[in-house]
Each structure stands twice: as C-alpha cells, then as structure tokens.
C-alpha cells in the first residue's frame, strides 16, 4: 500500500510540474527498499520459544 500510494502522489505531482521525473524515480526506489527491508522481518530470527528443550 505504501508503494502504491507513493506512486499515485508522484503521478499527481508530476502532471502540473511540481515534481521532476528523477525525484519520482528516487522516491520509487526508496519505497521499494523500504518495503523489501520490512519484508525481511518475516524471515528474521525465530524466537527462543520454538526451540526444543532436551
């Protein structure tokens, strides 16, 4: 949702000329990195509750 919202905002700002294409590209790459780094939380280290005790 974050990346899609950012694209819509960038599109609305590019049309009247308030945002250049380069800034839109940089913000899109930044949003992609943010979403990717956030997804790493799903594959991060597991909690100690899941370990088997001997």
N, CA, C, O and CB atoms as a CASP TS submission, in Angstrom:
PFRMAT TS
TARGET T0000
AUTHOR 0000-0000-0000
METHOD Language model
MODEL 1
PARENT N/A
ATOM      1  N   UNK     1       0.811  -1.199   0.000  1.00  0.00           N
ATOM      2  CA  UNK     1       0.000   0.000   0.000  1.00  0.00           C
ATOM      3  C   UNK     1       0.854   1.263   0.000  1.00  0.00           C
ATOM      4  O   UNK     1       0.508   2.263  -0.628  1.00  0.00           O
ATOM      5  CB  UNK     1      -0.922  -0.002   1.193  1.00  0.00           C
ATOM      6  N   UNK     2       1.976   1.198   0.716  1.00  0.00           N
ATOM      7  CA  UNK     2       2.832   2.382   0.796  1.00  0.00           C
ATOM      8  C   UNK     2       3.389   2.731  -0.581  1.00  0.00           C
ATOM      9  O   UNK     2       3.365   3.891  -0.991  1.00  0.00           O
ATOM     10  CB  UNK     2       3.984   2.153   1.795  1.00  0.00           C
ATOM     11  N   UNK     3       3.893   1.715  -1.295  1.00  0.00           N
ATOM     12  CA  UNK     3       4.489   1.972  -2.606  1.00  0.00           C
ATOM     13  C   UNK     3       3.432   2.460  -3.602  1.00  0.00           C
ATOM     14  O   UNK     3       3.701   3.349  -4.410  1.00  0.00           O
ATOM     15  CB  UNK     3       5.177   0.701  -3.140  1.00  0.00           C
ATOM     16  N   UNK     4       2.243   1.884  -3.542  1.00  0.00           N
ATOM     17  CA  UNK     4       1.182   2.300  -4.460  1.00  0.00           C
ATOM     18  C   UNK     4       0.737   3.730  -4.167  1.00  0.00           C
ATOM     19  O   UNK     4       0.513   4.514  -5.089  1.00  0.00           O
ATOM     20  CB  UNK     4      -0.015   1.344  -4.365  1.00  0.00           C
ATOM     21  N   UNK     5       0.609   4.065  -2.895  1.00  0.00           N
ATOM     22  CA  UNK     5       0.243   5.426  -2.524  1.00  0.00           C
ATOM     23  C   UNK     5       1.286   6.437  -2.967  1.00  0.00           C
ATOM     24  O   UNK     5       0.949   7.530  -3.424  1.00  0.00           O
ATOM     25  CB  UNK     5       0.042   5.521  -1.032  1.00  0.00           C
ATOM     26  N   UNK     6       2.552   6.069  -2.831  1.00  0.00           N
ATOM     27  CA  UNK     6       3.623   6.966  -3.249  1.00  0.00           C
ATOM     28  C   UNK     6       3.604   7.192  -4.756  1.00  0.00           C
ATOM     29  O   UNK     6       3.875   8.299  -5.221  1.00  0.00           O
ATOM     30  CB  UNK     6       4.973   6.409  -2.823  1.00  0.00           C
ATOM     31  N   UNK     7       3.287   6.152  -5.518  1.00  0.00           N
ATOM     32  CA  UNK     7       3.209   6.288  -6.975  1.00  0.00           C
ATOM     33  C   UNK     7       2.068   7.218  -7.378  1.00  0.00           C
ATOM     34  O   UNK     7       2.214   8.027  -8.295  1.00  0.00           O
ATOM     35  CB  UNK     7       3.025   4.911  -7.633  1.00  0.00           C
ATOM     36  N   UNK     8       0.943   7.104  -6.698  1.00  0.00           N
ATOM     37  CA  UNK     8      -0.199   7.969  -7.015  1.00  0.00           C
ATOM     38  C   UNK     8       0.128   9.426  -6.701  1.00  0.00           C
ATOM     39  O   UNK     8      -0.167  10.321  -7.493  1.00  0.00           O
ATOM     40  CB  UNK     8      -1.451   7.524  -6.230  1.00  0.00           C
ATOM     41  N   UNK     9       0.736   9.656  -5.545  1.00  0.00           N
ATOM     42  CA  UNK     9       1.124  11.025  -5.174  1.00  0.00           C
ATOM     43  C   UNK     9       2.144  11.580  -6.167  1.00  0.00           C
ATOM     44  O   UNK     9       2.040  12.735  -6.580  1.00  0.00           O
ATOM     45  CB  UNK     9       1.705  11.057  -3.738  1.00  0.00           C
ATOM     46  N   UNK    10       3.126  10.767  -6.550  1.00  0.00           N
ATOM     47  CA  UNK    10       4.132  11.227  -7.514  1.00  0.00           C
ATOM     48  C   UNK    10       3.488  11.550  -8.854  1.00  0.00           C
ATOM     49  O   UNK    10       3.840  12.548  -9.483  1.00  0.00           O
ATOM     50  CB  UNK    10       5.229  10.166  -7.700  1.00  0.00           C
ATOM     51  N   UNK    11       2.552  10.724  -9.297  1.00  0.00           N
ATOM     52  CA  UNK    11       1.878  10.982 -10.571  1.00  0.00           C
ATOM     53  C   UNK    11       1.113  12.290 -10.529  1.00  0.00           C
ATOM     54  O   UNK    11       1.134  13.061 -11.488  1.00  0.00           O
ATOM     55  CB  UNK    11       0.932   9.837 -10.920  1.00  0.00           C
ATOM     56  N   UNK    12       0.438  12.540  -9.415  1.00  0.00           N
ATOM     57  CA  UNK    12      -0.325  13.782  -9.292  1.00  0.00           C
ATOM     58  C   UNK    12       0.578  15.015  -9.226  1.00  0.00           C
ATOM     59  O   UNK    12       0.171  16.101  -9.639  1.00  0.00           O
ATOM     60  CB  UNK    12      -1.206  13.725  -8.057  1.00  0.00           C
ATOM     61  N   UNK    13       1.790  14.857  -8.713  1.00  0.00           N
ATOM     62  CA  UNK    13       2.709  15.993  -8.642  1.00  0.00           C
ATOM     63  C   UNK    13       3.517  16.185  -9.922  1.00  0.00           C
ATOM     64  O   UNK    13       3.981  17.292 -10.194  1.00  0.00           O
ATOM     65  CB  UNK    13       3.651  15.815  -7.477  1.00  0.00           C
ATOM     66  N   UNK    14       3.691  15.133 -10.707  1.00  0.00           N
ATOM     67  CA  UNK    14       4.439  15.256 -11.966  1.00  0.00           C
ATOM     68  C   UNK    14       3.610  15.987 -13.018  1.00  0.00           C
ATOM     69  O   UNK    14       4.147  16.781 -13.790  1.00  0.00           O
ATOM     70  CB  UNK    14       4.853  13.864 -12.491  1.00  0.00           C
ATOM     71  N   UNK    15       2.316  15.725 -13.051  1.00  0.00           N
ATOM     72  CA  UNK    15       1.456  16.309 -14.098  1.00  0.00           C
ATOM     73  C   UNK    15       1.530  17.837 -14.116  1.00  0.00           C
ATOM     74  O   UNK    15       1.731  18.405 -15.189  1.00  0.00           O
ATOM     75  CB  UNK    15       0.001  15.868 -13.892  1.00  0.00           C
ATOM     76  N   UNK    16       1.378  18.532 -12.981  1.00  0.00           N
ATOM     77  CA  UNK    16       1.496  20.005 -13.041  1.00  0.00           C
ATOM     78  C   UNK    16       2.942  20.498 -13.040  1.00  0.00           C
ATOM     79  O   UNK    16       3.175  21.704 -13.119  1.00  0.00           O
ATOM     80  CB  UNK    16       0.763  20.624 -11.869  1.00  0.00           C
ATOM     81  N   UNK    17       3.908  19.600 -12.952  1.00  0.00           N
ATOM     82  CA  UNK    17       5.304  20.014 -12.991  1.00  0.00           C
ATOM     83  C   UNK    17       5.906  20.328 -11.641  1.00  0.00           C
ATOM     84  O   UNK    17       6.966  20.951 -11.568  1.00  0.00           O
ATOM     85  CB  UNK    17       5.439  21.191 -13.852  1.00  0.00           C
ATOM     86  N   UNK    18       5.252  19.909 -10.566  1.00  0.00           N
ATOM     87  CA  UNK    18       5.777  20.172  -9.224  1.00  0.00           C
ATOM     88  C   UNK    18       6.837  19.158  -8.797  1.00  0.00           C
ATOM     89  O   UNK    18       7.527  19.356  -7.797  1.00  0.00           O
ATOM     90  CB  UNK    18       4.644  20.173  -8.220  1.00  0.00           C
ATOM     91  N   UNK    19       6.961  18.082  -9.553  1.00  0.00           N
ATOM     92  CA  UNK    19       7.922  17.035  -9.222  1.00  0.00           C
ATOM     93  C   UNK    19       8.619  16.605 -10.501  1.00  0.00           C
ATOM     94  O   UNK    19       7.970  16.364 -11.518  1.00  0.00           O
ATOM     95  CB  UNK    19       7.228  15.822  -8.527  1.00  0.00           C
ATOM     96  N   UNK    20       9.939  16.509 -10.450  1.00  0.00           N
ATOM     97  CA  UNK    20      10.665  16.079 -11.646  1.00  0.00           C
ATOM     98  C   UNK    20      10.665  14.554 -11.712  1.00  0.00           C
ATOM     99  O   UNK    20      10.425  13.875 -10.714  1.00  0.00           O
ATOM    100  CB  UNK    20      12.123  16.632 -11.644  1.00  0.00           C
ATOM    101  N   UNK    21      10.933  14.040 -12.883  1.00  0.00           N
ATOM    102  CA  UNK    21      10.941  12.586 -13.067  1.00  0.00           C
ATOM    103  C   UNK    21      12.036  11.928 -12.250  1.00  0.00           C
ATOM    104  O   UNK    21      11.840  10.827 -11.734  1.00  0.00           O
ATOM    105  CB  UNK    21      11.117  12.238 -14.539  1.00  0.00           C
ATOM    106  N   UNK    22      13.196  12.582 -12.118  1.00  0.00           N
ATOM    107  CA  UNK    22      14.297  11.995 -11.348  1.00  0.00           C
ATOM    108  C   UNK    22      13.937  11.855  -9.873  1.00  0.00           C
ATOM    109  O   UNK    22      14.256  10.838  -9.257  1.00  0.00           O
ATOM    110  CB  UNK    22      15.558  12.846 -11.496  1.00  0.00           C
ATOM    111  N   UNK    23      13.293  12.838  -9.311  1.00  0.00           N
ATOM    112  CA  UNK    23      12.882  12.750  -7.909  1.00  0.00           C
ATOM    113  C   UNK    23      11.836  11.651  -7.733  1.00  0.00           C
ATOM    114  O   UNK    23      11.838  10.946  -6.724  1.00  0.00           O
ATOM    115  CB  UNK    23      12.326  14.106  -7.417  1.00  0.00           C
ATOM    116  N   UNK    24      10.944  11.506  -8.711  1.00  0.00           N
ATOM    117  CA  UNK    24       9.944  10.439  -8.652  1.00  0.00           C
ATOM    118  C   UNK    24      10.605   9.070  -8.702  1.00  0.00           C
ATOM    119  O   UNK    24      10.185   8.154  -7.995  1.00  0.00           O
ATOM    120  CB  UNK    24       8.941  10.580  -9.801  1.00  0.00           C
ATOM    121  N   UNK    25      11.633   8.920  -9.531  1.00  0.00           N
ATOM    122  CA  UNK    25      12.349   7.641  -9.618  1.00  0.00           C
ATOM    123  C   UNK    25      13.064   7.343  -8.308  1.00  0.00           C
ATOM    124  O   UNK    25      13.023   6.213  -7.820  1.00  0.00           O
ATOM    125  CB  UNK    25      13.361   7.660 -10.785  1.00  0.00           C
ATOM    126  N   UNK    26      13.718   8.347  -7.738  1.00  0.00           N
ATOM    127  CA  UNK    26      14.432   8.149  -6.475  1.00  0.00           C
ATOM    128  C   UNK    26      13.460   7.790  -5.356  1.00  0.00           C
ATOM    129  O   UNK    26      13.763   6.929  -4.530  1.00  0.00           O
ATOM    130  CB  UNK    26      15.228   9.412  -6.102  1.00  0.00           C
ATOM    131  N   UNK    27      12.306   8.434  -5.317  1.00  0.00           N
ATOM    132  CA  UNK    27      11.328   8.114  -4.274  1.00  0.00           C
ATOM    133  C   UNK    27      10.747   6.720  -4.482  1.00  0.00           C
ATOM    134  O   UNK    27      10.442   6.033  -3.507  1.00  0.00           O
ATOM    135  CB  UNK    27      10.200   9.157  -4.256  1.00  0.00           C
ATOM    136  N   UNK    28      10.588   6.291  -5.726  1.00  0.00           N
ATOM    137  CA  UNK    28      10.085   4.952  -6.005  1.00  0.00           C
ATOM    138  C   UNK    28      11.088   3.891  -5.560  1.00  0.00           C
ATOM    139  O   UNK    28      10.710   2.877  -4.973  1.00  0.00           O
ATOM    140  CB  UNK    28       9.775   4.797  -7.498  1.00  0.00           C
ATOM    141  N   UNK    29      12.356   4.128  -5.841  1.00  0.00           N
ATOM    142  CA  UNK    29      13.397   3.191  -5.394  1.00  0.00           C
ATOM    143  C   UNK    29      13.459   3.159  -3.869  1.00  0.00           C
ATOM    144  O   UNK    29      13.633   2.094  -3.277  1.00  0.00           O
ATOM    145  CB  UNK    29      14.779   3.586  -5.978  1.00  0.00           C
ATOM    146  N   UNK    30      13.319   4.302  -3.241  1.00  0.00           N
ATOM    147  CA  UNK    30      13.312   4.352  -1.781  1.00  0.00           C
ATOM    148  C   UNK    30      12.146   3.570  -1.196  1.00  0.00           C
ATOM    149  O   UNK    30      12.312   2.852  -0.210  1.00  0.00           O
ATOM    150  CB  UNK    30      13.257   5.793  -1.304  1.00  0.00           C
ATOM    151  N   UNK    31      10.973   3.702  -1.793  1.00  0.00           N
ATOM    152  CA  UNK    31       9.807   2.948  -1.315  1.00  0.00           C
ATOM    153  C   UNK    31      10.005   1.452  -1.522  1.00  0.00           C
ATOM    154  O   UNK    31       9.606   0.650  -0.678  1.00  0.00           O
ATOM    155  CB  UNK    31       8.531   3.414  -2.036  1.00  0.00           C
ATOM    156  N   UNK    32      10.618   1.076  -2.638  1.00  0.00           N
ATOM    157  CA  UNK    32      10.891  -0.339  -2.892  1.00  0.00           C
ATOM    158  C   UNK    32      11.851  -0.896  -1.850  1.00  0.00           C
ATOM    159  O   UNK    32      11.651  -2.005  -1.356  1.00  0.00           O
ATOM    160  CB  UNK    32      11.468  -0.535  -4.303  1.00  0.00           C
ATOM    161  N   UNK    33      12.883  -0.147  -1.513  1.00  0.00           N
ATOM    162  CA  UNK    33      13.826  -0.592  -0.479  1.00  0.00           C
ATOM    163  C   UNK    33      13.140  -0.695   0.879  1.00  0.00           C
ATOM    164  O   UNK    33      13.396  -1.634   1.633  1.00  0.00           O
ATOM    165  CB  UNK    33      15.023   0.371  -0.392  1.00  0.00           C
ATOM    166  N   UNK    34      12.283   0.249   1.191  1.00  0.00           N
ATOM    167  CA  UNK    34      11.564   0.231   2.463  1.00  0.00           C
ATOM    168  C   UNK    34      10.673  -1.005   2.571  1.00  0.00           C
ATOM    169  O   UNK    34      10.657  -1.670   3.607  1.00  0.00           O
ATOM    170  CB  UNK    34      10.723   1.505   2.617  1.00  0.00           C
ATOM    171  N   UNK    35       9.940  -1.311   1.518  1.00  0.00           N
ATOM    172  CA  UNK    35       9.059  -2.477   1.526  1.00  0.00           C
ATOM    173  C   UNK    35       9.878  -3.770   1.596  1.00  0.00           C
ATOM    174  O   UNK    35       9.497  -4.706   2.298  1.00  0.00           O
ATOM    175  CB  UNK    35       8.156  -2.481   0.273  1.00  0.00           C
ATOM    176  N   UNK    36      10.996  -3.825   0.876  1.00  0.00           N
ATOM    177  CA  UNK    36      11.839  -5.019   0.898  1.00  0.00           C
ATOM    178  C   UNK    36      12.456  -5.237   2.264  1.00  0.00           C
ATOM    179  O   UNK    36      12.449  -6.358   2.774  1.00  0.00           O
ATOM    180  CB  UNK    36      12.932  -4.917  -0.151  1.00  0.00           C
ATOM    181  N   UNK    37      12.988  -4.186   2.866  1.00  0.00           N
ATOM    182  CA  UNK    37      13.585  -4.327   4.198  1.00  0.00           C
ATOM    183  C   UNK    37      12.528  -4.694   5.239  1.00  0.00           C
ATOM    184  O   UNK    37      12.814  -5.442   6.173  1.00  0.00           O
ATOM    185  CB  UNK    37      14.296  -3.027   4.607  1.00  0.00           C
ATOM    186  N   UNK    38      11.331  -4.182   5.088  1.00  0.00           N
ATOM    187  CA  UNK    38      10.252  -4.531   6.000  1.00  0.00           C
ATOM    188  C   UNK    38       9.876  -6.004   5.865  1.00  0.00           C
ATOM    189  O   UNK    38       9.534  -6.650   6.856  1.00  0.00           O
ATOM    190  CB  UNK    38       9.031  -3.647   5.741  1.00  0.00           C
ATOM    191  N   UNK    39       9.935  -6.534   4.656  1.00  0.00           N
ATOM    192  CA  UNK    39       9.589  -7.941   4.450  1.00  0.00           C
ATOM    193  C   UNK    39      10.627  -8.879   5.053  1.00  0.00           C
ATOM    194  O   UNK    39      10.318 -10.038   5.327  1.00  0.00           O
ATOM    195  CB  UNK    39       9.438  -8.231   2.967  1.00  0.00           C
ATOM    196  N   UNK    40      11.846  -8.404   5.264  1.00  0.00           N
ATOM    197  CA  UNK    40      12.869  -9.246   5.890  1.00  0.00           C
ATOM    198  C   UNK    40      12.501  -9.616   7.322  1.00  0.00           C
ATOM    199  O   UNK    40      13.034 -10.581   7.871  1.00  0.00           O
ATOM    200  CB  UNK    40      14.216  -8.538   5.873  1.00  0.00           C
ATOM    201  N   UNK    41      11.600  -8.862   7.923  1.00  0.00           N
ATOM    202  CA  UNK    41      11.164  -9.202   9.280  1.00  0.00           C
ATOM    203  C   UNK    41      10.465 -10.553   9.310  1.00  0.00           C
ATOM    204  O   UNK    41      10.487 -11.239  10.331  1.00  0.00           O
ATOM    205  CB  UNK    41      10.232  -8.119   9.830  1.00  0.00           C
ATOM    206  N   UNK    42       9.843 -10.941   8.199  1.00  0.00           N
ATOM    207  CA  UNK    42       9.147 -12.227   8.149  1.00  0.00           C
ATOM    208  C   UNK    42      10.109 -13.403   8.168  1.00  0.00           C
ATOM    209  O   UNK    42       9.770 -14.470   8.678  1.00  0.00           O
ATOM    210  CB  UNK    42       8.280 -12.300   6.913  1.00  0.00           C
ATOM    211  N   UNK    43      11.304 -13.223   7.619  1.00  0.00           N
ATOM    212  CA  UNK    43      12.263 -14.328   7.565  1.00  0.00           C
ATOM    213  C   UNK    43      13.401 -14.147   8.565  1.00  0.00           C
ATOM    214  O   UNK    43      14.429 -14.820   8.483  1.00  0.00           O
ATOM    215  CB  UNK    43      12.831 -14.459   6.161  1.00  0.00           C
ATOM    216  N   UNK    44      13.206 -13.237   9.499  1.00  0.00           N
ATOM    217  CA  UNK    44      14.226 -12.948  10.505  1.00  0.00           C
ATOM    218  C   UNK    44      14.387 -14.091  11.497  1.00  0.00           C
ATOM    219  O   UNK    44      13.779 -15.150  11.343  1.00  0.00           O
ATOM    220  CB  UNK    44      13.881 -11.670  11.247  1.00  0.00           C
ATOM    221  N   UNK    45      15.204 -13.871  12.509  1.00  0.00           N
ATOM    222  CA  UNK    45      15.450 -14.920  13.504  1.00  0.00           C
ATOM    223  C   UNK    45      14.174 -15.279  14.254  1.00  0.00           C
ATOM    224  O   UNK    45      13.351 -14.423  14.578  1.00  0.00           O
ATOM    225  CB  UNK    45      16.529 -14.476  14.494  1.00  0.00           C
ATOM    226  N   UNK    46      14.041 -16.573  14.519  1.00  0.00           N
ATOM    227  CA  UNK    46      12.873 -17.059  15.247  1.00  0.00           C
ATOM    228  C   UNK    46      13.062 -16.826  16.741  1.00  0.00           C
ATOM    229  O   UNK    46      14.188 -16.696  17.221  1.00  0.00           O
ATOM    230  CB  UNK    46      12.631 -18.559  14.958  1.00  0.00           C
ATOM    231  N   UNK    47      11.968 -16.776  17.459  1.00  0.00           N
ATOM    232  CA  UNK    47      12.055 -16.573  18.902  1.00  0.00           C
ATOM    233  C   UNK    47      12.527 -17.854  19.588  1.00  0.00           C
ATOM    234  O   UNK    47      12.475 -18.935  19.001  1.00  0.00           O
ATOM    235  CB  UNK    47      10.692 -16.128  19.472  1.00  0.00           C
ATOM    236  N   UNK    48      12.983 -17.729  20.819  1.00  0.00           N
ATOM    237  CA  UNK    48      13.512 -18.880  21.553  1.00  0.00           C
ATOM    238  C   UNK    48      12.408 -19.828  22.000  1.00  0.00           C
ATOM    239  O   UNK    48      12.714 -20.930  22.455  1.00  0.00           O
ATOM    240  CB  UNK    48      14.305 -18.411  22.761  1.00  0.00           C
ATOM    241  N   UNK    49      11.138 -19.447  21.891  1.00  0.00           N
ATOM    242  CA  UNK    49      10.023 -20.296  22.284  1.00  0.00           C
ATOM    243  C   UNK    49       9.869 -21.512  21.377  1.00  0.00           C
ATOM    244  O   UNK    49       9.302 -22.523  21.791  1.00  0.00           O
ATOM    245  CB  UNK    49       8.746 -19.497  22.285  1.00  0.00           C
ATOM    246  N   UNK    50      10.370 -21.425  20.141  1.00  0.00           N
ATOM    247  CA  UNK    50      10.201 -22.501  19.192  1.00  0.00           C
ATOM    248  C   UNK    50      11.281 -23.570  19.291  1.00  0.00           C
ATOM    249  O   UNK    50      11.187 -24.591  18.610  1.00  0.00           O
ATOM    250  CB  UNK    50      10.175 -21.947  17.816  1.00  0.00           C
ATOM    251  N   UNK    51      12.304 -23.367  20.119  1.00  0.00           N
ATOM    252  CA  UNK    51      13.402 -24.318  20.240  1.00  0.00           C
ATOM    253  C   UNK    51      12.946 -25.512  21.086  1.00  0.00           C
ATOM    254  O   UNK    51      12.160 -25.371  22.023  1.00  0.00           O
ATOM    255  CB  UNK    51      14.655 -23.639  20.867  1.00  0.00           C
ATOM    256  N   UNK    52      13.459 -26.674  20.731  1.00  0.00           N
ATOM    257  CA  UNK    52      13.155 -27.870  21.517  1.00  0.00           C
ATOM    258  C   UNK    52      14.097 -27.918  22.719  1.00  0.00           C
ATOM    259  O   UNK    52      15.286 -27.625  22.601  1.00  0.00           O
ATOM    260  CB  UNK    52      13.291 -29.168  20.648  1.00  0.00           C
ATOM    261  N   UNK    53      13.561 -28.284  23.855  1.00  0.00           N
ATOM    262  CA  UNK    53      14.409 -28.442  25.038  1.00  0.00           C
ATOM    263  C   UNK    53      14.727 -29.907  25.243  1.00  0.00           C
ATOM    264  O   UNK    53      13.868 -30.765  25.040  1.00  0.00           O
ATOM    265  CB  UNK    53      13.727 -27.857  26.295  1.00  0.00           C
ATOM    266  N   UNK    54      15.971 -30.207  25.648  1.00  0.00           N
ATOM    267  CA  UNK    54      16.399 -31.588  25.855  1.00  0.00           C
ATOM    268  C   UNK    54      16.244 -31.976  27.290  1.00  0.00           C
ATOM    269  O   UNK    54      16.554 -33.109  27.660  1.00  0.00           O
ATOM    270  CB  UNK    54      17.833 -31.787  25.418  1.00  0.00           C
TER
END
